[in-house]
Every structure is written in structure tokens, then in C-alpha cells.
Amino acid sequence: MKGKQKSARDMVLSLGLIVLAAGVMWLFIPHDDSGPDIRRVDYRVELLSARRAASYPVAAPVGLSEEWKATSVRYRADQSDAWHLGFSAPDGEYVAVEQSTDKPEKFIDKASQGARRTETTEEIGGRTWVRYEGGRYDALVLQDGDGAQGATTLVTGTASFERLAAMAAALETE
């Protein structure tokens, strides 16, 4: 019986040492609870290239504060002139500008990750944008032409409609 008590005592002492060692390591290893620093991308060259190549006026924001960080950019001429410009908004939420000459229904569904059209519209910059609401992304959608002649423009992401509208208001094509 004495051997069992000794082995139980040894296990408790070993566990105590392990907890103590873990606590000391936790104190001395730096840990940062803030989110990762988001890398800003310069999209000017891609924007100029897209504006030369696209069959529609390519939109990009003008006059946003420095708190808006461009995080991704791409133009795919071979994919219905698809333009993408992603941002981290001042509150850390994601906002993207998406444009394409693809069939509007298909493009909107893909770019908004399945958001559904609502009856709500917003007048932004003299144009009527339609609200789409989804589980992950919401979107403001502007349709020019029939998809073959013009482009469909989305401002979409995890941000509030207020942030999406701020991006839509900042969009210019030249």
C-alpha cells in the first residue's frame, strides 16, 4: 500500500512541476492578442492595365482615408473581364469591388457568395444600387447594360452596408 501512495504522490508532484514549467514559459514567451498586420498592396499598375484592356469602365475608389487598406487586386481578361479589388475597412471588415461582363445572375451569386436580392435600393452618386443580403457577405449591386454590353459592379464583403455604401460612393472610372 505504501508503494501506491508514493507513486500517487510522485504523479501529483510531477504534474505540479509541469504546470509550473508551463506557467513560466507562458510568462516569458511573447504573445500578441491583436490581429495580424494586414499587408497593403499597391494596385495602380493593375488598375491602369485593366482600364486599357477591359470592355467597360473599370472602377476604383478615390479619396478614401489611409485607414482603408488595399489587400488584393486582380484582372482576368479571359474570365469575362473580371476585375477584383479587395480592402480591409477601417473597422477591420472586408470590402471588395468586383466587376465583370459575365452573366449578372452567375457573377452576382459567385462574387457575393450566395447573397440574395432584396427590394431595398440605395441612391449613391446619382445611381441606383440594389442591396443583396447573405449569410457571409452582403452586397450593393449596380448593373450597366445587359452583361454583354456593360458590366455588373458589386461592392461586397463582411462590412456593414454603411461601409459598402462609402466604398460605392468613392468609386470612379477615370
Secondary structure, 3 states (H helix, E strand, C coil): CHHHHHHHHHHHHHHHHHHHHHHHHHHHCCCCCCCCCCCCCCCHHHHHHHHHHCCCCCCEECCCCCCCEEEEEEEECCCCCEEEEEEECCCCCEEEEEEECCCHHHHHHHHCCCCEEEEEEEEECCEEEEEEECCCCEEEEEECCCCCCCCEEEEEECCCHHHHHHHHHHEECC
